[in-house]
Amino acid sequence: MHAGVRFRVMVVPQVGLCFDRTFPPSAVVEFAEHADRTGLDQLWVIEDCFFTAAVSLAATALARSERLTVGLGILPAVARNPAITAMEIATLANLAPGRVIAGIGHGVQSWMEQMGARTPSPLTTLDEVISVVRRLLHGERVTFDGREVHLTDVQLAQPPEVVPPVVAGVRGPRSLALAGRVADGVVLVEGAGPAYVRAAVQQAGAPAGFRVSVFSSICVEDDARAAHRVMAPVLADWLSSPNPALDAHPHADELRERLAAGGAEALASMPREWWIEVGAIGTFDDAVEHVASLGEAGAHDVAIYTCPELAVAREQLDDVTRLARAVRQR
């Protein structure tokens, strides 16, 4: 085990919501006000091509809340010039000091190609973008002539008084190592459990002050098996493509064997403990155990994905609020 991991302090994670990319933009007001009113810690606004844009959603959420932290999840590194990215983040941070987390990632490469922005080296590009953005946010005057990023004598006129953390939305070992070198933390998504949190921190080199944010899905029912049946097709979809989070699952091989042998139905019947590693799925107590275990593994933030159907998501908001309170009281 990496020496830095051995001495990590268990934390009570901040708990919040993810604003799904499929929701109409106007619903961000409802979600932000609910989260702020009921004591949730965070709202992460999701930017995927070609749905809604995170910066405008974040500005709205910050304006309609008083204490809520809003995360940008996740700006593709090549979608904006890094000077503009820094301007956007600085503007949000000055509108709501101390209430912004800025996520930047590679972006899905097929989407980047669709809009003519695909880079030949995603790792190098993310390294240069995050490095330059962080320097600009700290008020530096930057001249940079890299492989993908080129700036000449750029300085923000209004850098943020409270510099927000810039976290990398990445998954694989090389990208996590990069995050540990150049970012303030990492965002982990799609099936991340405590085993993956520990592995990600180790692969990042466990730098001091490294922030770990996790996106997780919720499905809570009185009968845990009912929740498992609902989420089994989702898990099957995650397993159908490369997924480092699920590769770190203690029973990763058995998951894929079950899927190959019996499809989603075979996943639905897998043991409760396997599900708790995947998400806030099962009974309410199972959901609490999942989130608490992420904190014990070193996660500072856990943002919950509700159902992508807005009507169902609204019904789940109270579950997330109860979950956040229960985690704090453990």
C-alpha positions in Angstrom: 0.0 0.0 0.0 1.2 3.5 -0.8 2.5 5.2 2.3 0.2 8.2 1.9 -2.9 5.9 1.9 -2.0 4.3 5.2 -2.5 7.5 7.2 -5.6 8.8 5.4 -8.2 10.2 7.9 -11.7 8.8 7.6 -14.1 11.6 6.7 -17.9 12.2 6.9 -18.6 13.0 3.3 -20.6 16.0 2.1 -23.7 14.6 0.4 -25.5 16.2 -2.5 -27.3 15.7 -5.8 -26.3 15.4 -9.4 -28.4 17.3 -11.8 -28.9 14.9 -14.7 -28.0 16.0 -18.2 -31.5 14.9 -19.4 -33.4 17.3 -17.1 -34.8 20.5 -18.6 -32.6 23.5 -17.6 -35.4 25.2 -15.7 -35.5 22.3 -13.2 -32.1 23.4 -11.8 -33.9 26.1 -9.9 -36.1 23.5 -8.2 -33.2 21.2 -7.4 -30.9 24.0 -6.1 -33.6 25.4 -3.9 -34.6 22.0 -2.5 -31.0 21.1 -1.7 -30.3 24.5 -0.1 -33.6 24.4 1.9 -33.2 20.8 3.2 -29.6 21.0 4.2 -27.9 19.1 1.4 -24.3 20.1 0.9 -23.9 20.1 -2.8 -25.4 20.2 -6.3 -23.3 18.9 -9.2 -24.4 20.1 -12.6 -23.6 17.7 -15.4 -22.2 18.8 -18.8 -22.3 16.2 -21.5 -22.4 16.8 -25.3 -24.8 17.8 -26.5 -27.2 18.4 -23.6 -27.0 21.3 -21.2 -23.9 23.5 -20.3 -22.5 23.3 -16.7 -21.4 27.0 -16.3 -24.9 28.5 -17.0 -26.6 25.9 -14.8 -24.1 26.5 -12.0 -24.6 30.3 -12.2 -28.4 29.8 -11.9 -28.0 27.3 -9.0 -25.6 29.6 -7.1 -28.0 32.6 -7.6 -30.9 30.6 -6.3 -29.2 29.3 -3.1 -27.4 30.8 -0.1 -25.1 28.0 1.2 -25.1 25.3 -1.4 -21.8 24.3 -3.0 -22.1 23.8 -6.7 -19.8 21.5 -8.7 -19.1 21.6 -12.4 -19.3 18.0 -13.6 -17.4 17.9 -15.9 -16.0 20.5 -18.3 -14.2 18.9 -21.3 -10.7 20.2 -21.4 -10.8 21.0 -25.1 -14.3 22.4 -25.4 -13.2 25.9 -24.3 -9.9 27.8 -24.5 -8.3 27.4 -21.0 -8.2 31.1 -20.6 -12.0 31.3 -21.1 -12.4 28.3 -18.8 -10.5 30.1 -16.1 -12.6 33.2 -16.6 -15.8 31.3 -16.3 -14.7 29.5 -13.1 -13.3 32.8 -11.6 -16.6 34.6 -12.3 -18.6 31.8 -10.6 -16.2 31.8 -7.7 -16.5 35.6 -7.2 -20.3 35.4 -7.4 -20.3 32.8 -4.6 -17.0 32.7 -2.8 -16.2 29.2 -1.4 -19.2 27.6 -3.0 -17.7 26.3 -6.3 -15.9 23.1 -7.2 -14.5 23.0 -10.8 -14.3 19.7 -12.6 -12.3 19.4 -15.8 -11.9 16.1 -17.7 -10.8 14.6 -21.0 -14.3 14.6 -22.5 -15.7 11.7 -24.4 -13.3 11.5 -27.4 -16.1 10.6 -29.9 -17.9 13.8 -28.9 -14.8 15.9 -29.1 -14.3 14.5 -32.7 -17.9 15.4 -33.6 -17.2 19.1 -32.9 -13.7 19.2 -34.4 -11.9 19.4 -31.1 -10.4 16.0 -30.6 -6.8 16.1 -29.4 -4.1 13.6 -30.4 -3.0 13.4 -26.8 -5.8 13.6 -24.2 -3.4 13.2 -21.3 -1.0 15.9 -22.4 -3.9 18.2 -23.1 -5.6 17.7 -19.7 -2.2 18.2 -18.0 -1.7 21.5 -19.8 -5.3 22.8 -19.4 -5.6 22.1 -15.7 -2.1 23.4 -15.0 -2.8 26.7 -16.8 -6.3 27.1 -15.4 -5.1 26.7 -11.8 -2.3 29.2 -12.4 -4.7 31.7 -13.8 -7.1 31.2 -10.9 -4.3 31.9 -8.5 -3.7 35.3 -10.2 -0.6 34.5 -12.1 0.4 36.1 -15.4 0.8 33.2 -17.7 2.8 32.6 -20.9 2.7 29.0 -21.9 3.8 27.3 -25.1 2.9 23.7 -24.7 1.9 20.9 -27.1 -1.8 21.8 -27.1 -2.1 25.0 -25.0 -0.6 28.3 -26.1 -1.1 31.5 -24.1 0.9 34.8 -24.2 0.9 37.1 -21.2 -2.6 36.2 -20.0 -3.7 37.3 -16.5 -7.3 37.4 -15.1 -8.4 40.9 -14.2 -10.5 39.5 -11.4 -9.1 36.3 -10.1 -11.2 34.7 -7.4 -10.7 35.8 -3.8 -11.4 32.3 -2.7 -9.8 30.0 -5.3 -12.0 26.9 -5.9 -10.6 23.4 -6.1 -10.0 22.2 -9.7 -10.6 18.5 -9.7 -10.0 16.1 -12.6 -12.8 14.0 -13.9 -10.8 10.9 -14.9 -10.8 7.1 -14.5 -7.8 5.2 -15.6 -4.4 4.8 -13.8 -2.4 7.1 -16.0 -5.1 9.8 -15.7 -5.3 9.4 -12.0 -1.6 9.7 -11.7 -1.9 12.9 -13.7 -4.6 14.2 -11.4 -2.4 13.6 -8.4 0.3 15.8 -10.0 -1.6 18.7 -11.4 -5.1 18.9 -9.9 -6.6 19.5 -6.4 -8.6 16.3 -6.5 -10.6 13.9 -8.6 -14.2 13.1 -9.5 -15.1 9.4 -9.8 -18.2 8.2 -11.5 -20.3 5.2 -12.6 -20.2 2.4 -10.1 -17.4 3.7 -7.9 -17.3 2.0 -4.5 -14.9 2.1 -1.6 -12.4 -0.3 -3.2 -12.1 2.1 -6.2 -11.8 5.2 -4.0 -8.8 3.6 -2.3 -7.3 2.4 -5.6 -7.8 5.9 -7.2 -6.1 7.7 -4.2 -3.2 5.3 -4.4 -2.9 5.7 -8.2 -2.9 9.5 -7.7 -0.1 9.2 -5.2 -2.1 10.3 -2.2 -1.0 13.9 -2.3 -1.7 16.1 0.8 -5.1 17.7 0.6 -6.3 15.7 -2.4 -10.1 15.9 -2.7 -12.1 12.9 -3.7 -15.6 13.5 -5.1 -17.8 10.5 -6.1 -20.9 10.4 -8.1 -23.2 7.5 -7.1 -26.7 6.3 -8.0 -29.6 5.8 -5.7 -32.5 3.4 -5.8 -34.1 2.7 -2.4 -37.0 0.3 -1.8 -38.4 -1.4 1.3 -37.6 -4.7 -0.5 -33.9 -4.6 -1.4 -34.5 -7.1 -4.2 -36.9 -4.7 -5.9 -34.2 -2.0 -6.0 -31.7 -4.6 -7.4 -34.1 -5.5 -10.2 -34.5 -1.9 -11.2 -30.8 -1.2 -11.2 -29.6 -4.5 -12.8 -30.0 -3.2 -16.4 -28.1 -0.1 -15.5 -25.3 -2.2 -14.0 -25.3 -4.4 -17.1 -24.8 -1.3 -19.2 -21.9 -0.1 -17.1 -20.3 -3.5 -17.5 -20.7 -3.5 -21.2 -17.8 -1.0 -21.7 -14.5 -0.5 -20.1 -15.0 0.7 -16.5 -12.1 1.0 -14.1 -14.5 1.6 -11.1 -16.1 -1.8 -11.6 -12.7 -3.4 -12.4 -11.9 -2.5 -8.8 -15.0 -4.2 -7.4 -13.9 -7.0 -5.1 -16.0 -9.4 -7.2 -15.4 -7.9 -10.6 -14.8 -11.2 -12.3 -18.0 -12.7 -10.8 -20.0 -9.7 -12.0 -19.0 -10.2 -15.6 -19.4 -14.0 -15.3 -23.0 -13.5 -14.1 -23.7 -11.0 -16.8 -22.4 -13.4 -19.5 -24.2 -16.4 -18.2 -27.6 -14.9 -17.3 -27.8 -11.2 -18.3 -29.2 -8.5 -16.1 -31.5 -11.0 -14.3 -28.4 -12.8 -13.0 -27.0 -9.5 -11.7 -30.3 -8.7 -9.9 -29.8 -11.7 -7.7 -26.2 -11.1 -6.6 -25.4 -10.7 -2.9 -26.4 -7.5 -1.0 -22.8 -6.7 -0.2 -21.9 -6.6 -3.9 -24.7 -4.1 -4.6 -23.5 -1.9 -1.7 -20.1 -1.6 -3.4 -21.8 -0.4 -6.6 -24.2 2.3 -5.3 -26.8 3.5 -2.8 -29.0 0.6 -3.9 -31.3 -1.6 -1.8 -32.9 -0.6 1.4 -32.4 2.8 3.0 -29.9 1.2 5.4 -28.0 -0.2 2.5 -27.8 3.2 0.9 -26.5 4.7 4.1 -23.9 2.0 4.4 -22.7 2.6 0.8 -22.2 6.4 1.3 -20.6 5.9 4.8 -18.2 3.3 3.3 -17.2 5.8 0.6 -16.3 8.3 3.4 -14.4 5.6 5.3 -12.4 5.0 2.1 -11.5 8.7 1.8 -14.3 10.3 -0.3 -14.9 13.9 0.7 -18.0 14.4 -1.4 -20.8 12.0 -2.6 -23.2 13.4 -5.1 -26.2 11.2 -5.8 -27.7 10.6 -9.2 -31.5 10.1 -9.1 -33.5 8.5 -11.8 -33.1 10.3 -15.1 -36.9 10.5 -15.4 -37.7 13.9 -13.8 -41.0 12.8 -12.2 -39.3 9.9 -10.5 -36.3 12.0 -9.6 -38.6 14.4 -7.7 -39.9 11.6 -5.7 -36.3 10.6 -4.7 -35.3 14.0 -3.5 -36.5 13.2 0.0 -34.6 9.9 0.0 -31.4 11.9 -0.7 -32.1 14.4 2.1 -32.8 11.5 4.6 -29.6 9.8 3.4 -27.5 12.9 4.0 -28.9 13.3 7.5 -28.3 9.7 8.4 -24.7 9.7 7.2 -24.0 12.8 9.3 -25.5 11.1 12.4 -23.5 7.8 12.1 
